[in-house]
């Protein structure tokens, strides 16, 4: 049985319970069964009358929680992370080929922000893909014990011997991250942006996977980390918008069922020939804090969108939409932030921001002044 989903304020409880289970001889790779402590709480959203915004209980708890979560960190070759379309053959290490199907935003590299993969519990809470584009501050111990192997009863033991994350970050195959020092906790840290759902060889729930490139083995390392969700350091940059172009073929690797498009396995799929907006699917990136809801204006009313699970938003149940919509026509969007603040509106022209699926070269278009 998988670990039930919980929200951030209780994540630190997992480490304590793992210690107790380890002392009782429970296997390291066996997920714990916890009672649904927050049944009816996880995933709740409600409208804030004073602002007209939508407050997401879980997502807001992530970014406002001040305590860190104890877990493990592992390195994997980024080119082996996820199933991808042939678009990724152009740049095999592109993060556009990961579960969130998004490129790293333009502000990330100058800020030293790196891509990160998270396990099921964090990727899927409050719903699949909800934490795509959320930022984490990841604390790394300055040194590790040299004679400790039991990382179940002691999460801070490093079974691989002495190691230092600083040496890993600086290697040529590692994603370039900005290492900073926090004197309050005497630890170094870097900032990461969630772009992947990765659940292989995770020792503890809420484990993290760091990307590498060109390492000789599939994966290595299993080191203690502390981390917490934080607002992304976007500066004054506005949210970026892109629309999925459904008029272009989506070549899919053999054996991969691209079920989100309802097409067959393998081959070249054209979803709506000649109709870029034959189906509406848009992505928002570069938000400071997560987004709780998106609406678009069509047929005289605002229509609710739902998360697609791969980083996009698409029409929700009962939403009005004309599949013959011209990509050159202006479209009004209403964006709700997870803190319940007043919604932000943007008027966009989809033709200026069309991207094929998992395109490693296509980026969204910034909406100045629109930010969560």
ABEGO torsion letter per residue (X at the ends): XBBBBBBAAAAAAAAAAAAAAAAAGBBAABBBBBBBAABGABGBBBBBAAAGBBBBAAAAAAAABABBBBBBBBBBBAAAABBBBAAAAABAABAAABAAGBBBBAAAAAAGBBBBBBBAAAAAOABBGAABGBBBBBBBBABBBAABABAAABAABBAAEBBBAAAAAABAABBBBBBBBBAAAGBBBBBBBBABBBABGBABBGBBBBBBBGBABABBEBBBBBBBBBBBBAEABBBBBBBBBAABBBBBBBGBBBAAAGBBBEEBBBABBGBAAABBBBBBBGBABBBABBBBBBGGBBBBBBBAGAGBBBBBBGBBBBAABBAABBBBBBBBBAAGBBBBBBBBBAAAABBBBGBAABBBBBBBGBBX
